[in-house]
Amino acid sequence: MKRWWLLLVLFSGPLFADDCALRGTGDLAIVIERADGAVQIVETTHNTAVARVEGLGDLSHASVVYSRDGRYAYVFGRDGGLSKVDLLCARVEKRVIQSGNSIGGAISQDGRLIAVSNYTPGGVKVFDADSLELLADIPATWGDGLRSKVIGLVDAPGNRFVFSLWDAGEIWIADMQDPRHPRITRFEDIGRNPYDGLITPDGRYYIAGLFGEDGMALLDLWHPERGVRRILDHYGRGEKKRPVYKMPHLEGWAVAGDRAFVPAVGLHSVLVIDLRDWCELARIPVYGQPVFVEARPDGREVWVNFAFPNNEKVQIIDVETLRLSDTLEPGKGVLHMEFEPRGEEVWISVRDRDRVQVYDTATHQLLRELLARKPSGIFMAARAHRIGL
Amino acid sequence: MWCRIGIVAFSLAVSSALARSAVPSAQRQAELESLLLQDCGSCHGLMLKGGLGPALRPQVLAGKPRQWLIDTIRNGRPGTAMPPWGPILSDADIAWLVDRLLRGAPDTGVRP
């Protein structure tokens, strides 16, 4: 009986390998199962699990970008692994270990280049999106032969990548018109320890959040010659900073009307920026230190999750009144939230409960729970068509 | 489950050596192990191979005084992203974590 089963497995291998789904990928998403080095592919039309792909290495801090056709997910792992996952066939198409320790990546405007930001050795490497062949190596050198950890890597119009140097306190633009010979523009002294960066959805402004001082660094990519400007300077003035047990993330841009919402570092606050003058408009007290501050796609609400030890709740800010409108308690270890592209549902990973939850964003009611092992990041394939994601 | 059994066996073996600061209960040890990998792991990596913070594997920590490691966890490292865990963890918790770091993962060889 056992031998019969073995034969079946052997002969069915190639059949399964060809067993790729004939469907679109626009409603698919990837859920990182970070302790297992695996991802789940889920679909957001009926909210079900589709497949699981293993063998992606150390996904302690993983992120994903999508090919422009939406078929492939590029998964960036902590161990320097860059994996190209075929969503339809649910398998790893290609995989390279490109550094000792990496933090994230981006896909170029033309979809042909994948850039990875690395901690060790500090810098950015650029790969061909088809073959994962290394095209360019950009060491993040500074000071006296030092290498800086690189964070906040995003794509920008003009086939550029923009990123920040944690140790050096710099922002760099890499112009990839000639992929093998990037042209680098450096901006020094932008502030101490930029911890993450984002680009506005129109691709015009790059903003790095600072860990080492209060404020953010703003670069207008239409006018790089004007240099980097400090915004929200000294936002923590007069307030006692708390220990930071998890770095906030800047992802996308929580914009509603002419207001943007960003996490305050070391404070139980969400900062509201007036986009007309880049000044602080308000500070909203919240339950913990914000990690992700994300606008529902229609801009009516902003959802916030929190750093350890306050990571069991999610709070919702009403954008019109700048007041909290609701508090949800998904459970310990809420690590990430991802809205479906039109915003009617949001997916929330609850690490310690080994669940991914789907909420109705109009009623704030839990619609569905899916099992996932130590889930962290959730990445909708709709990111394929958005600048900076 | 094997993980917890390993921890319990270890704690029995060394409990006399750590008698001065109360050894965390088996349940607390499991919580600390999870905290170490998941929350410390946010910066130091789930495999403790480093990230924004340095690697914390035994070979990296070898030679560092135990008390210095305890002080680092309790008080943080001013000027870096390492926060003080004293407000959250007891002395016994911190001592357990330091010894856990110095001897390595109980599951070495099982996971990559």
Interface residues (C-beta under 8 A of the other chain):
Chain A: R34 A35 G37 G57 D58 L59 S60 H61 R78 D79 N101 I103 Y119 T120 K149 W166 N193 Y195 F211 P243 V244 Y245 K246 M247 F308 P309 G333 R351 D352 K374
Chain B: S34 L37 Q38 D39 G41 S42 C43 G45 L46 M47 K49 G50 G51 L52 G76 A81 P83 P84 W85 P87 I88 P112
